[in-house]
């Protein structure tokens, strides 16, 4: 038996490396096995992941935004350490959609700060002005209706692609949204607007065809989304547990957002990851805040309200799609790394389907040392459950792919070696 022509498949300057192997031998040849090695090379492809951050810009969030900015390097590094090339892009919006009182100046616009008079983003991706040294000017949104008419006035580096030389600098700037946004935090509503209505204007082109989707919420309050009357008119009403659990509720149901995210987003079903850093106990991650009248657990004492609705949303999405962290953590580094681990692709797309999937030989070289040889089975066969790598043929506009589990479940920093052998 001989292999296909040697081909270096290390791509995209990340820690993943995929290569076709030198010659090997085996005792038996499966019936119908490929014998033309030159025509059966298997090329890996990158996975596109579009990541939306929804960040609280209310009065109590200065320290938390600074904490987030200080630890975004760990998030980016973890994404780049994906064993499968992760062609990610990042956009940021705020929790500000509207205020409490329709007659107030702050109902739909910033009432103070560097962006005074600018409209709330309503899910639009935003950028923050930078000083001469490249540092974000907190709360200074890039907004000019004349200069950026096509995007509703929102300008600057709003869609941050993995290959951008200023990715880290722009990301750290864009999370410094300031503290002059609405005190009626609506991350659920902002996320849905960002991924629906705003795709027709300000966020056009953010979601790519075939891309996976990740949504990350950072807030020290619970969600207070209410898209229809009767509207919630005070923080006390937003924090009222009886109102949160009432049926019918004044809040937008968490299950509706879950159904939206799990359904076709921009016309496509997408592989979803959800992360949140919110009012949760640092150790147990149960809803927690500093007010004993609101929260049974008060260990997260800087949170203004426990993240009950965030936890409810996580329950609808399922544990496998969710990673949570506490807004009270001294450093968000660990939480961001856990979220990045979730965002990491677990399947390797192939630019072309192999002529015979049975001749795929796959190993994973562990970042911690050692190598795992992966048994391969086809999707839908009895062998799939026990296999370490599952081959899915192309179909319905999707490429062929290998997904990894069991002994070959991927971890950050691992390397995948892919070989195609053929009989001869």
C-alpha positions as a printed Julia matrix, in Angstrom:
424×3 Matrix{Float64}:
   0.0    0.0    0.0
   1.2    3.54  -0.65
  -0.01   6.98   0.32
  -0.95   9.89  -1.9
   1.71  12.38  -2.88
   3.29  14.08   0.11
   1.63  17.45   0.68
   2.25  20.04   3.41
  -1.16  21.14   4.67
  -0.14  23.46   7.5
  -2.27  26.55   6.93
  -3.37  29.92   8.28
  -0.47  30.38  10.7
  -2.19  28.7   13.63
  -1.23  25.77  15.76
  -3.18  23.3   13.65
  -1.16  21.31  11.1
  -2.61  18.75   8.78
  -0.36  16.63   6.53
  -0.55  13.71   4.2
   1.69  10.95   5.49
   4.64   9.06   4.01
   4.21   5.46   2.95
   2.52   2.97   5.26
   1.42  -0.62   5.04
  -1.57  -2.71   6.0
  -2.48  -6.37   5.72
  -5.87  -6.12   4.04
  -7.53  -3.76   1.59
 -11.24  -2.89   1.95
 -13.38  -3.9   -0.98
 -13.59  -1.09  -3.5
 -10.68   0.83  -1.94
  -9.13   3.7   -3.91
  -6.01   2.8   -5.87
  -5.33   6.13  -7.61
  -3.45   8.06  -4.92
  -2.73  11.12  -7.03
  -6.44  11.81  -7.5
  -7.46  11.44  -3.87
  -5.72  14.17  -1.88
  -7.79  15.56   1.02
  -7.45  19.26   1.74
  -8.68  20.76   5.02
 -10.57  24.03   5.15
 -11.05  26.74   7.75
 -14.23  27.12   9.8
 -15.88  30.55   9.78
 -17.18  31.75  13.17
 -19.0   35.06  13.64
 -18.87  36.29  17.26
 -21.21  38.92  18.7
 -20.38  40.58  22.03
 -23.28  42.39  23.77
 -21.85  44.59  26.52
 -23.62  46.54  29.26
 -22.83  50.27  29.0
 -24.82  51.44  32.02
 -23.5   53.55  34.88
 -21.95  50.73  36.94
 -19.87  49.05  34.24
 -16.58  51.02  34.04
 -14.55  48.51  36.07
 -16.07  45.53  34.32
 -15.38  46.94  30.84
 -11.76  47.58  31.85
 -11.52  44.0   33.17
 -12.88  42.71  29.87
 -10.46  44.79  27.79
  -7.49  43.69  29.89
  -8.22  40.01  29.27
  -9.3   39.95  25.63
  -5.79  38.93  24.59
  -6.35  35.57  26.28
  -9.63  35.17  24.4
  -8.0   35.91  21.03
  -5.01  33.66  21.77
  -7.33  30.81  22.7
  -9.31  31.21  19.48
  -6.07  31.16  17.49
  -4.99  27.94  19.25
  -7.92  26.01  17.76
  -6.78  22.7   16.23
  -9.17  23.43  13.35
  -8.39  26.69  11.55
 -10.91  29.18  12.98
 -11.56  32.06  10.6
 -13.33  34.15  13.23
 -14.67  37.68  13.16
 -15.91  39.78  16.07
 -18.48  42.55  16.43
 -19.56  44.51  19.53
 -22.85  46.13  20.42
 -24.27  47.49  23.67
 -27.27  46.58  25.83
 -28.78  50.04  25.15
 -31.98  49.82  23.1
 -34.28  52.22  24.95
 -34.77  53.86  28.33
 -37.51  53.51  30.93
 -39.62  56.55  30.13
 -40.76  57.4   26.61
 -40.93  61.11  27.38
 -37.35  61.34  28.69
 -34.41  62.58  26.65
 -32.61  59.32  27.38
 -35.4   57.12  26.0
 -33.63  56.5   22.67
 -30.34  58.41  22.93
 -27.3   58.96  25.14
 -28.13  61.72  27.62
 -24.51  62.4   28.61
 -20.87  61.5   28.1
 -18.71  61.65  24.94
 -21.61  60.34  22.8
 -24.31  62.64  24.15
 -27.15  62.95  21.67
 -26.13  59.89  19.66
 -28.9   57.28  19.31
 -28.68  54.01  21.19
 -27.19  51.31  18.93
 -30.34  49.13  18.97
 -28.11  46.16  18.09
 -25.89  48.0   15.59
 -22.25  46.99  15.71
 -20.19  49.89  17.05
 -16.6   51.1   17.22
 -14.95  53.33  19.8
 -12.66  56.24  18.95
  -8.96  55.7   19.68
  -6.34  58.17  20.82
  -2.97  58.66  19.13
  -1.57  55.69  21.01
  -4.39  53.39  19.88
  -6.17  53.32  23.23
  -9.95  53.42  23.27
 -11.61  56.62  24.47
 -14.27  55.16  26.76
 -17.8   55.92  25.61
 -16.74  57.81  22.45
 -18.75  56.01  19.77
 -17.77  56.49  16.13
 -21.01  57.94  14.78
 -21.57  60.33  11.87
 -24.82  60.1    9.83
 -23.25  61.96   6.91
 -19.98  60.06   6.7
 -21.53  56.63   7.33
 -25.01  56.96   5.85
 -25.03  53.38   4.5
 -24.65  51.96   8.03
 -27.04  54.31   9.81
 -24.22  56.57  10.97
 -22.12  53.89  12.67
 -18.48  53.89  11.52
 -14.96  52.87  12.42
 -13.56  49.32  12.67
 -16.83  47.59  13.6
 -16.28  44.14  12.04
 -12.98  42.73  13.27
 -11.6   39.88  11.19
  -9.02  37.39  12.4
  -6.48  38.53   9.85
  -6.64  42.21  10.77
  -3.26  43.53  11.98
  -5.12  45.78  14.45
  -7.55  43.1   15.71
  -6.43  43.11  19.35
  -6.17  46.91  19.57
  -9.56  47.51  17.96
 -11.28  44.81  20.04
  -9.92  46.22  23.3
 -11.09  49.69  22.27
 -14.55  48.6   21.15
 -15.5   47.01  24.47
 -14.94  50.35  26.27
 -18.5   51.46  25.58
 -18.6   53.8   28.56
 -21.19  54.2   31.29
 -23.78  56.54  29.79
 -26.02  53.93  28.17
 -29.51  52.98  29.24
 -30.05  51.72  32.78
 -32.65  49.4   31.27
 -30.22  46.71  30.14
 -31.64  44.7   27.23
 -28.97  42.25  26.05
 -31.53  39.73  24.73
 -33.28  42.33  22.62
 -30.0   43.87  21.43
 -28.66  40.46  20.36
 -31.82  39.66  18.43
 -31.85  43.07  16.71
 -28.15  42.71  15.84
 -28.86  39.38  14.13
 -32.12  40.33  12.41
 -33.25  43.94  11.76
 -29.74  45.41  11.79
 -28.54  42.88   9.2
 -30.56  44.89   6.7
 -28.68  48.12   7.45
 -25.93  48.74  10.03
 -24.75  45.12  10.3
 -25.07  44.11   6.64
 -22.43  41.52   5.78
 -21.48  40.67   9.37
 -22.87  37.13   9.18
 -21.18  35.04   6.51
 -22.82  32.18   4.6
 -22.08  28.89   6.34
 -20.52  30.54   9.41
 -20.99  29.32  12.95
 -22.44  31.82  15.45
 -21.34  32.78  18.95
 -23.11  35.29  21.22
 -21.41  36.58  24.4
 -23.21  38.8   26.93
 -21.37  40.82  29.6
 -23.55  42.6   32.19
 -23.91  43.23  35.92
 -27.74  43.32  35.66
 -30.25  40.75  34.51
 -31.92  41.12  31.12
 -34.86  43.57  31.0
 -36.0   43.11  27.4
 -39.61  44.07  26.7
 -40.44  44.49  23.04
 -44.19  45.04  23.53
 -46.51  46.71  26.03
 -46.94  46.71  28.95
 -43.42  48.08  29.27
 -41.28  47.86  32.38
 -40.78  51.35  33.76
 -38.16  51.07  36.53
 -35.18  49.09  37.76
 -37.37  47.78  40.57
 -39.7   46.2   38.04
 -36.78  44.75  36.04
 -35.42  43.1   39.19
 -38.75  41.79  40.49
 -38.58  37.99  40.65
 -42.38  37.69  40.57
 -42.46  39.6   37.29
 -39.66  37.48  35.86
 -41.54  34.27  36.52
 -45.09  35.52  35.79
 -47.07  33.86  33.01
 -47.72  35.79  30.89
 -44.66  37.91  31.56
 -43.92  41.54  30.81
 -40.45  40.4   29.69
 -39.58  39.0   26.28
 -39.57  35.22  27.01
 -36.08  33.71  27.19
 -37.4   30.74  25.24
 -38.22  32.99  22.3
 -34.63  34.2   22.03
 -33.41  30.6   22.31
 -35.76  29.55  19.5
 -34.5   32.45  17.38
 -30.83  31.58  17.92
 -31.41  27.88  17.28
 -33.55  28.57  14.21
 -32.49  30.02  10.87
 -30.48  33.19  11.53
 -30.13  35.25   8.36
 -31.7   32.34   6.5
 -29.39  29.6    7.83
 -29.31  27.16  10.72
 -26.01  27.81  12.48
 -23.82  25.92  14.93
 -24.37  28.05  18.08
 -22.21  28.86  21.08
 -23.43  31.1   23.92
 -21.39  32.68  26.68
 -22.25  35.12  29.46
 -20.34  36.91  32.21
 -23.1   38.13  34.51
 -24.53  38.26  38.03
 -23.53  34.73  39.01
 -21.78  33.32  42.07
 -18.05  32.96  41.3
 -17.93  29.32  42.42
 -21.36  27.81  41.83
 -22.52  30.1   38.98
 -26.02  30.39  40.44
 -27.76  33.79  40.13
 -26.2   36.13  42.67
 -26.04  39.83  43.56
 -25.18  42.09  46.46
 -28.78  42.73  47.53
 -30.15  40.04  49.84
 -33.69  41.18  49.12
 -33.21  40.23  45.47
 -30.81  37.3   45.59
 -30.64  34.25  47.85
 -26.91  34.1   47.05
 -25.04  37.36  47.73
 -21.49  36.19  47.0
 -21.38  38.27  43.78
 -21.72  41.51  45.7
 -20.94  43.93  42.85
 -23.79  42.67  40.66
 -26.93  44.8   40.86
 -29.18  41.81  40.12
 -28.84  38.07  39.76
 -28.73  36.74  36.21
 -31.93  34.66  36.49
 -33.03  35.24  32.91
 -29.54  34.59  31.56
 -29.56  31.22  33.34
 -33.05  30.54  31.99
 -31.85  31.24  28.45
 -28.86  28.95  29.0
 -31.23  26.18  30.04
 -33.21  26.5   26.81
 -30.01  26.42  24.73
 -28.59  23.34  26.48
 -25.43  22.91  28.52
 -23.34  21.75  25.56
 -23.76  25.16  23.88
 -23.17  27.34  26.97
 -20.3   28.62  29.12
 -20.92  31.05  32.0
 -18.74  33.26  34.19
 -19.18  35.66  37.09
 -19.15  39.43  36.63
 -17.57  39.53  40.12
 -14.42  37.65  39.13
 -11.29  39.71  39.77
 -10.15  38.69  36.3
 -12.31  37.58  33.38
  -9.4   35.65  31.88
 -10.58  32.17  32.88
 -14.19  32.83  31.86
 -13.1   34.17  28.48
 -10.86  31.15  27.91
 -13.75  28.81  28.73
 -15.94  30.64  26.25
 -13.18  30.49  23.63
 -12.87  26.75  24.24
 -16.59  26.43  23.5
 -16.27  28.56  20.36
 -13.48  26.29  19.14
 -14.69  24.2   16.16
 -14.98  20.47  16.83
 -15.31  19.52  13.17
 -12.86  19.8   10.3
 -14.38  20.74   6.92
 -12.79  19.27   3.8
 -12.56  21.28   0.6
 -13.25  18.14  -1.41
 -14.72  14.85  -0.3
 -12.2   11.99  -0.23
 -12.73   9.39  -2.93
 -13.1    6.78  -0.17
 -13.61   7.85   3.47
 -12.59   4.36   4.66
  -9.02   5.14   3.7
  -8.78   8.16   6.01
  -6.18   7.77   8.76
  -6.44  10.42  11.5
  -4.38  11.18  14.59
  -4.41  14.03  17.11
  -1.13  15.25  18.55
  -1.84  16.61  22.02
  -0.56  19.99  23.13
   0.29  18.37  26.47
   2.23  15.59  24.73
   1.36  12.25  23.24
  -0.68  11.19  20.24
  -4.16   9.72  19.94
  -5.0    7.5   16.97
  -8.61   8.06  15.91
 -10.97   5.36  14.73
 -13.07   6.69  11.85
 -16.7    5.85  11.08
 -19.3    7.28   8.73
 -22.18   9.36  10.07
 -25.32   7.3   10.51
 -23.59   3.93  10.74
 -23.68   1.63  13.81
 -19.98   2.35  14.35
 -20.54   6.09  14.79
 -21.16   6.0   18.55
 -17.85   4.39  19.42
 -15.75   6.18  16.8
 -13.29   8.96  17.62
 -13.74  10.75  14.27
 -16.98  10.77  12.31
 -17.03  11.41   8.57
 -20.03  13.29   7.14
 -20.3   13.36   3.35
 -21.11  16.61   1.54
 -24.75  17.52   1.08
 -27.3   20.34   1.18
 -24.62  22.87   0.32
 -22.34  21.71   3.16
 -18.81  20.39   2.6
 -17.63  17.0    3.76
 -16.29  17.1    7.31
 -14.69  15.13  10.12
 -15.98  15.69  13.65
 -13.94  14.64  16.68
 -15.09  13.06  19.95
 -14.32  10.34  22.5
 -10.57   9.66  22.55
  -9.94  12.35  19.93
 -12.05  15.19  21.38
 -10.08  18.33  20.51
  -8.43  20.67  22.98
  -6.8   24.05  22.4
  -3.27  23.72  21.03
  -3.75  20.19  19.64
  -2.65  19.34  16.1
  -4.56  17.17  13.64
  -2.71  14.85  11.28
  -4.83  13.68   8.37
  -3.67  10.92   6.03
  -5.31   9.41   3.0
  -4.01   5.93   2.21
  -4.79   3.92  -0.89
  -4.19   0.43  -2.14
  -1.64  -0.35  -4.78
